[in-house]
Amino acid sequence: MKMTPRTALYMPGSNQRAMEKARGLPADAIVFDLEDAVAPEAKAQARAQVVAQIAAGGYGARQLVVRCNALSTPWGLDDLQAVAAAPGVATVCLPKVESVQQVRAVTRELDACGRSDMVIWAMIETPAGVARVEQIADCERVDALLMGTTDLCAELRLPPDDQRRGLSYALQRCVLAARLAGIMVLDGVYLDIGNSAGLQAVCEQGRALGFDGKTLIHPGQIEIANAVFGPSAAAVEHARRLLALWQETTEAGAAVAVLDGKLIESMHVDEARRVLATAEHIARL
């Protein structure tokens, strides 16, 4: 069963020390950033540093992702070619995806580099991206949607709002698009680094909206996001009880299984298996 990251931590490709520290952080995925977090004059050096860090290994079971610059920029093609040559990474993150054509152009470049195995995380951070998100999510190589809420708020001209009311439609539409396509969807970053209560609230809101996990900008945010988007001890225990009862009921040939007064259906069994698989993956991390 494919695991969905609870947390994906953006790591500036220009920050050598931070990338080294990431090897010991409990984030499920590390997104090495060559785009927003790197100044134009530092792009080439950051690219080389990211490739070197990935080659050095030591990141364990964490999913490694590289956010490249768009192909329309002077650095995009070099980024893709460098990432394609790095054997330790199989996922590329594309910023500001607004059309199927953008995805296909990147796919062609990766295929030309002999990396037809690489998948794409598409960032939805503009009104155009939201308007076409169903088609983007349905692209063959797109493996996840990532919300770029900071840029999206700016383009929508939204006032500051801890409850993210102006983003409600876009967030729900992207979750729906991901579910229709059968791919992952991760919520956007939370910028108020020192506000633990605010982070907790926005993570719980994202979980309630259906997001699989959270993108982060600081290591101090990992613990809270992991707890909200990961299965609790109670959920794991419930899943074990449910699967045990389901097996007993099936072996006995009974038509109905009831746990704690609630009818068990096949969808609950699938969810219980997902919870246990996630818990096992977390333990390996």
C-alpha positions as a Markdown table, in Angstrom:
| # | Residue | x | y | z |
|---|---|---|---|---|
| 1 | Met | 0.0 | 0.0 | 0.0 |
| 2 | Lys | 1.4 | 3.4 | -1.0 |
| 3 | Met | 2.0 | 5.7 | 1.9 |
| 4 | Thr | 0.8 | 9.3 | 2.0 |
| 5 | Pro | 3.1 | 11.8 | 3.8 |
| 6 | Arg | 1.6 | 13.5 | 6.9 |
| 7 | Thr | 4.2 | 16.2 | 6.6 |
| 8 | Ala | 6.3 | 17.5 | 3.7 |
| 9 | Leu | 8.9 | 20.0 | 4.8 |
| 10 | Tyr | 10.3 | 22.6 | 2.3 |
| 11 | Met | 14.0 | 22.8 | 2.6 |
| 12 | Pro | 15.9 | 25.7 | 0.9 |
| 13 | Gly | 18.4 | 24.2 | -1.6 |
| 14 | Ser | 20.8 | 27.1 | -0.8 |
| 15 | Asn | 21.0 | 26.1 | 2.9 |
| 16 | Gln | 23.5 | 23.4 | 3.2 |
| 17 | Arg | 23.3 | 23.1 | 7.0 |
| 18 | Ala | 19.5 | 22.8 | 6.9 |
| 19 | Met | 19.6 | 20.0 | 4.3 |
| 20 | Glu | 22.0 | 18.1 | 6.4 |
| 21 | Lys | 19.9 | 18.6 | 9.5 |
| 22 | Ala | 16.8 | 17.3 | 7.6 |
| 23 | Arg | 18.2 | 13.7 | 7.9 |
| 24 | Gly | 17.3 | 13.6 | 11.5 |
| 25 | Leu | 13.9 | 15.4 | 11.3 |
| 26 | Pro | 10.6 | 13.4 | 11.7 |
| 27 | Ala | 9.0 | 14.8 | 8.5 |
| 28 | Asp | 7.7 | 12.1 | 6.1 |
| 29 | Ala | 8.8 | 14.0 | 3.0 |
| 30 | Ile | 11.6 | 16.5 | 2.3 |
| 31 | Val | 11.0 | 19.0 | -0.5 |
| 32 | Phe | 14.3 | 20.4 | -1.6 |
| 33 | Asp | 13.4 | 23.9 | -2.9 |
| 34 | Leu | 15.1 | 25.4 | -5.9 |
| 35 | Glu | 12.3 | 27.9 | -6.6 |
| 36 | Asp | 10.9 | 30.5 | -4.1 |
| 37 | Ala | 13.5 | 29.9 | -1.4 |
| 38 | Val | 16.5 | 30.5 | -3.7 |
| 39 | Ala | 17.7 | 33.9 | -5.1 |
| 40 | Pro | 18.3 | 34.1 | -8.9 |
| 41 | Glu | 22.1 | 34.4 | -8.4 |
| 42 | Ala | 22.2 | 31.3 | -6.2 |
| 43 | Lys | 20.2 | 29.0 | -8.4 |
| 44 | Ala | 23.1 | 27.1 | -9.9 |
| 45 | Gln | 24.9 | 26.6 | -6.6 |
| 46 | Ala | 21.7 | 25.5 | -4.9 |
| 47 | Arg | 21.0 | 22.9 | -7.7 |
| 48 | Ala | 24.4 | 21.4 | -7.2 |
| 49 | Gln | 24.1 | 21.3 | -3.5 |
| 50 | Val | 20.7 | 19.5 | -3.6 |
| 51 | Val | 22.0 | 16.9 | -6.0 |
| 52 | Ala | 25.0 | 16.4 | -3.8 |
| 53 | Gln | 22.9 | 16.0 | -0.7 |
| 54 | Ile | 20.6 | 13.5 | -2.3 |
| 55 | Ala | 23.6 | 11.5 | -3.6 |
| 56 | Ala | 25.1 | 11.4 | -0.1 |
| 57 | Gly | 21.9 | 9.6 | 1.2 |
| 58 | Gly | 21.1 | 9.2 | 4.8 |
| 59 | Tyr | 17.4 | 10.3 | 4.6 |
| 60 | Gly | 16.0 | 6.9 | 5.4 |
| 61 | Ala | 12.5 | 6.1 | 4.4 |
| 62 | Arg | 11.6 | 9.8 | 3.9 |
| 63 | Gln | 10.2 | 10.6 | 0.4 |
| 64 | Leu | 12.6 | 13.0 | -1.4 |
| 65 | Val | 11.1 | 15.6 | -3.7 |
| 66 | Val | 12.7 | 18.5 | -5.6 |
| 67 | Arg | 10.8 | 21.6 | -6.3 |
| 68 | Cys | 12.1 | 22.9 | -9.6 |
| 69 | Asn | 11.7 | 26.2 | -11.3 |
| 70 | Ala | 9.2 | 26.4 | -14.1 |
| 71 | Leu | 10.3 | 25.5 | -17.6 |
| 72 | Ser | 9.4 | 29.0 | -18.6 |
| 73 | Thr | 12.2 | 30.4 | -16.4 |
| 74 | Pro | 16.0 | 30.4 | -17.3 |
| 75 | Trp | 16.6 | 27.6 | -14.7 |
| 76 | Gly | 13.8 | 25.2 | -15.2 |
| 77 | Leu | 15.3 | 22.9 | -17.8 |
| 78 | Asp | 18.6 | 22.7 | -16.0 |
| 79 | Asp | 16.8 | 21.8 | -12.8 |
| 80 | Leu | 14.8 | 19.0 | -14.4 |
| 81 | Gln | 17.9 | 17.5 | -16.1 |
| 82 | Ala | 19.9 | 17.6 | -12.8 |
| 83 | Val | 17.0 | 16.0 | -10.8 |
| 84 | Ala | 16.5 | 13.4 | -13.5 |
| 85 | Ala | 20.2 | 12.5 | -13.2 |
| 86 | Ala | 19.9 | 12.0 | -9.4 |
| 87 | Pro | 19.1 | 8.3 | -8.7 |
| 88 | Gly | 17.9 | 9.0 | -5.1 |
| 89 | Val | 14.8 | 11.0 | -6.1 |
| 90 | Ala | 11.8 | 10.0 | -8.0 |
| 91 | Thr | 9.5 | 13.0 | -7.5 |
| 92 | Val | 9.6 | 16.5 | -8.9 |
| 93 | Cys | 7.4 | 19.3 | -7.6 |
| 94 | Leu | 6.2 | 21.9 | -10.1 |
| 95 | Pro | 5.3 | 25.4 | -9.0 |
| 96 | Lys | 2.2 | 27.3 | -10.2 |
| 97 | Val | 0.7 | 24.6 | -12.4 |
| 98 | Glu | -2.1 | 26.1 | -14.5 |
| 99 | Ser | -2.6 | 23.7 | -17.4 |
| 100 | Val | -2.2 | 20.1 | -18.6 |
| 101 | Gln | 0.3 | 21.4 | -21.2 |
| 102 | Gln | 2.7 | 22.4 | -18.5 |
| 103 | Val | 2.6 | 19.0 | -17.0 |
| 104 | Arg | 3.0 | 17.3 | -20.4 |
| 105 | Ala | 6.0 | 19.5 | -21.2 |
| 106 | Val | 7.8 | 18.4 | -18.0 |
| 107 | Thr | 6.9 | 14.8 | -18.6 |
| 108 | Arg | 8.4 | 15.0 | -22.1 |
| 109 | Glu | 11.7 | 16.4 | -20.7 |
| 110 | Leu | 11.8 | 13.7 | -18.0 |
| 111 | Asp | 11.2 | 11.0 | -20.5 |
| 112 | Ala | 13.9 | 12.4 | -22.7 |
| 113 | Cys | 16.3 | 12.0 | -19.7 |
| 114 | Gly | 15.3 | 8.4 | -19.4 |
| 115 | Arg | 13.2 | 9.0 | -16.2 |
| 116 | Ser | 9.7 | 7.7 | -17.2 |
| 117 | Asp | 9.5 | 6.5 | -13.6 |
| 118 | Met | 9.5 | 10.0 | -12.1 |
| 119 | Val | 6.2 | 11.3 | -10.8 |
| 120 | Ile | 5.0 | 14.9 | -10.4 |
| 121 | Trp | 3.6 | 16.9 | -7.5 |
| 122 | Ala | 1.6 | 19.7 | -9.0 |
| 123 | Met | 1.3 | 23.0 | -7.0 |
| 124 | Ile | -2.0 | 24.7 | -7.3 |
| 125 | Glu | -1.4 | 28.3 | -6.3 |
| 126 | Thr | -3.2 | 30.5 | -8.8 |
| 127 | Pro | -6.9 | 31.0 | -9.8 |
| 128 | Ala | -6.1 | 29.4 | -13.2 |
| 129 | Gly | -4.7 | 26.4 | -11.5 |
| 130 | Val | -7.9 | 26.0 | -9.4 |
| 131 | Ala | -10.1 | 26.5 | -12.5 |
| 132 | Arg | -8.3 | 23.6 | -14.2 |
| 133 | Val | -7.4 | 21.4 | -11.3 |
| 134 | Glu | -9.5 | 18.4 | -12.3 |
| 135 | Gln | -7.7 | 18.1 | -15.7 |
| 136 | Ile | -4.3 | 18.7 | -14.0 |
| 137 | Ala | -5.0 | 16.0 | -11.3 |
| 138 | Asp | -6.0 | 13.6 | -14.0 |
| 139 | Cys | -2.7 | 13.7 | -15.8 |
| 140 | Glu | -1.0 | 10.3 | -15.8 |
| 141 | Arg | 2.2 | 11.3 | -14.0 |
| 142 | Val | 0.7 | 13.6 | -11.4 |
| 143 | Asp | 0.9 | 11.9 | -8.1 |
| 144 | Ala | -0.2 | 14.7 | -5.8 |
| 145 | Leu | -1.7 | 18.1 | -5.6 |
| 146 | Leu | 0.0 | 20.7 | -3.2 |
| 147 | Met | -1.9 | 23.8 | -2.2 |
| 148 | Gly | 0.2 | 27.0 | -2.6 |
| 149 | Thr | -2.1 | 29.0 | -0.3 |
| 150 | Thr | 0.2 | 32.0 | 0.2 |
| 151 | Asp | 0.3 | 32.9 | -3.5 |
| 152 | Leu | -3.3 | 32.0 | -4.0 |
| 153 | Cys | -4.4 | 34.3 | -1.2 |
| 154 | Ala | -2.4 | 37.1 | -2.8 |
| 155 | Glu | -3.9 | 36.5 | -6.3 |
| 156 | Leu | -7.4 | 36.3 | -4.9 |
| 157 | Arg | -6.7 | 39.6 | -2.9 |
| 158 | Leu | -7.9 | 38.0 | 0.3 |
| 159 | Pro | -7.6 | 39.8 | 3.6 |
| 160 | Pro | -5.8 | 38.1 | 6.5 |
| 161 | Asp | -8.1 | 35.5 | 8.0 |
| 162 | Asp | -7.1 | 32.7 | 10.4 |
| 163 | Gln | -10.2 | 30.7 | 9.3 |
| 164 | Arg | -9.2 | 30.9 | 5.6 |
| 165 | Arg | -12.8 | 31.6 | 4.6 |
| 166 | Gly | -11.9 | 33.1 | 1.3 |
| 167 | Leu | -10.0 | 29.9 | 0.4 |
| 168 | Ser | -12.8 | 27.5 | 1.3 |
| 169 | Tyr | -14.0 | 26.9 | -2.3 |
| 170 | Ala | -10.5 | 26.4 | -3.7 |
| 171 | Leu | -9.4 | 24.1 | -0.9 |
| 172 | Gln | -12.5 | 21.9 | -1.3 |
| 173 | Arg | -12.4 | 21.8 | -5.0 |
| 174 | Cys | -8.7 | 20.6 | -5.0 |
| 175 | Val | -9.5 | 17.9 | -2.4 |
| 176 | Leu | -12.4 | 16.8 | -4.7 |
| 177 | Ala | -10.2 | 16.8 | -7.8 |
| 178 | Ala | -7.6 | 14.7 | -6.0 |
| 179 | Arg | -10.2 | 12.1 | -4.8 |
| 180 | Leu | -11.6 | 11.9 | -8.3 |
| 181 | Ala | -8.1 | 11.2 | -9.7 |
| 182 | Gly | -7.1 | 8.9 | -6.9 |
| 183 | Ile | -4.1 | 10.9 | -5.9 |
| 184 | Met | -2.8 | 12.6 | -2.7 |
| 185 | Val | -3.5 | 16.2 | -1.7 |
| 186 | Leu | -1.5 | 18.3 | 0.8 |
| 187 | Asp | -2.5 | 21.5 | 2.4 |
| 188 | Gly | -0.6 | 24.7 | 2.1 |
| 189 | Val | 2.0 | 26.1 | 4.5 |
| 190 | Tyr | 1.4 | 28.1 | 7.7 |
| 191 | Leu | 3.6 | 31.2 | 7.9 |
| 192 | Asp | 3.2 | 32.1 | 11.6 |
| 193 | Ile | 6.1 | 30.0 | 12.8 |
| 194 | Gly | 5.8 | 30.7 | 16.5 |
| 195 | Asn | 2.0 | 30.3 | 16.8 |
| 196 | Ser | 1.5 | 26.7 | 17.8 |
| 197 | Ala | -2.2 | 27.1 | 18.6 |
| 198 | Gly | -2.8 | 28.6 | 15.2 |
| 199 | Leu | -0.9 | 25.8 | 13.5 |
| 200 | Gln | -2.9 | 23.2 | 15.4 |
| 201 | Ala | -6.2 | 24.9 | 14.4 |
| 202 | Val | -5.3 | 25.2 | 10.7 |
| 203 | Cys | -4.1 | 21.5 | 10.6 |
| 204 | Glu | -7.3 | 20.4 | 12.2 |
| 205 | Gln | -9.2 | 22.4 | 9.6 |
| 206 | Gly | -7.2 | 20.9 | 6.8 |
| 207 | Arg | -7.8 | 17.4 | 8.1 |
| 208 | Ala | -11.6 | 18.1 | 8.4 |
| 209 | Leu | -11.6 | 19.3 | 4.7 |
| 210 | Gly | -10.1 | 16.0 | 3.6 |
| 211 | Phe | -6.4 | 16.8 | 3.1 |
| 212 | Asp | -4.0 | 13.9 | 3.5 |
| 213 | Gly | -1.2 | 16.0 | 5.0 |
| 214 | Lys | 0.4 | 19.4 | 5.4 |
| 215 | Thr | 3.3 | 21.2 | 3.8 |
| 216 | Leu | 5.6 | 23.0 | 6.3 |
| 217 | Ile | 8.3 | 25.6 | 6.3 |
| 218 | His | 9.9 | 25.1 | 9.7 |
| 219 | Pro | 11.0 | 22.0 | 11.6 |
| 220 | Gly | 9.2 | 23.2 | 14.7 |
| 221 | Gln | 5.9 | 22.6 | 12.9 |
| 222 | Ile | 6.5 | 18.9 | 12.3 |
| 223 | Glu | 5.3 | 17.5 | 15.6 |
| 224 | Ile | 1.9 | 19.1 | 15.6 |
| 225 | Ala | 1.2 | 18.4 | 11.9 |
| 226 | Asn | 2.3 | 14.7 | 12.3 |
| 227 | Ala | 0.0 | 14.3 | 15.3 |
| 228 | Val | -3.1 | 15.8 | 13.5 |
| 229 | Phe | -2.6 | 14.0 | 10.2 |
| 230 | Gly | -1.4 | 10.7 | 11.6 |
| 231 | Pro | -3.5 | 8.0 | 13.2 |
| 232 | Ser | -3.9 | 8.3 | 16.9 |
| 233 | Ala | -3.2 | 5.4 | 19.3 |
| 234 | Ala | -7.0 | 5.0 | 19.7 |
| 235 | Ala | -7.5 | 4.9 | 16.0 |
| 236 | Val | -4.8 | 2.2 | 15.6 |
| 237 | Glu | -6.4 | 0.1 | 18.3 |
| 238 | His | -9.8 | 0.5 | 16.8 |
| 239 | Ala | -8.5 | -0.6 | 13.4 |
| 240 | Arg | -7.0 | -3.7 | 14.9 |
| 241 | Arg | -10.2 | -4.6 | 16.7 |
| 242 | Leu | -12.3 | -4.0 | 13.5 |
| 243 | Leu | -10.1 | -6.2 | 11.3 |
| 244 | Ala | -10.0 | -9.0 | 13.9 |
| 245 | Leu | -13.8 | -8.9 | 14.2 |
| 246 | Trp | -14.2 | -8.7 | 10.4 |
| 247 | Gln | -12.0 | -11.8 | 10.0 |
| 248 | Glu | -14.0 | -13.7 | 12.7 |
| 249 | Thr | -17.3 | -12.8 | 11.0 |
| 250 | Thr | -16.1 | -13.8 | 7.6 |
| 251 | Glu | -14.7 | -17.1 | 8.8 |
| 252 | Ala | -18.0 | -17.8 | 10.6 |
| 253 | Gly | -20.0 | -17.0 | 7.4 |
| 254 | Ala | -22.1 | -14.4 | 9.2 |
| 255 | Ala | -23.8 | -11.8 | 7.2 |
| 256 | Val | -23.4 | -8.8 | 9.5 |
| 257 | Ala | -20.5 | -7.5 | 11.7 |
| 258 | Val | -21.1 | -5.0 | 14.4 |
| 259 | Leu | -18.4 | -3.2 | 16.4 |
| 260 | Asp | -19.3 | -0.9 | 19.3 |
| 261 | Gly | -22.9 | -0.8 | 18.1 |
| 262 | Lys | -21.9 | 0.2 | 14.6 |
| 263 | Leu | -22.3 | -1.8 | 11.4 |
| 264 | Ile | -19.0 | -2.7 | 9.7 |
| 265 | Glu | -18.9 | -2.5 | 5.9 |
| 266 | Ser | -16.1 | -3.1 | 3.4 |
| 267 | Met | -15.2 | 0.6 | 3.2 |
| 268 | His | -14.5 | 0.5 | 7.0 |
| 269 | Val | -12.2 | -2.5 | 6.5 |
| 270 | Asp | -10.3 | -0.7 | 3.8 |
| 271 | Glu | -9.8 | 2.3 | 6.0 |
| 272 | Ala | -8.7 | 0.2 | 8.9 |
| 273 | Arg | -6.1 | -1.5 | 6.7 |
| 274 | Arg | -4.9 | 2.0 | 5.6 |
| 275 | Val | -4.6 | 3.1 | 9.2 |
| 276 | Leu | -2.5 | 0.1 | 10.2 |
| 277 | Ala | -0.3 | 0.4 | 7.2 |
| 278 | Thr | 0.3 | 4.1 | 7.9 |
| 279 | Ala | 1.1 | 3.3 | 11.5 |
| 280 | Glu | 3.7 | 0.7 | 10.4 |
| 281 | His | 5.2 | 3.1 | 8.0 |
| 282 | Ile | 5.5 | 5.8 | 10.7 |
| 283 | Ala | 7.2 | 3.3 | 12.9 |
| 284 | Arg | 9.8 | 2.5 | 10.2 |
| 285 | Leu | 10.5 | 6.3 | 9.8 |
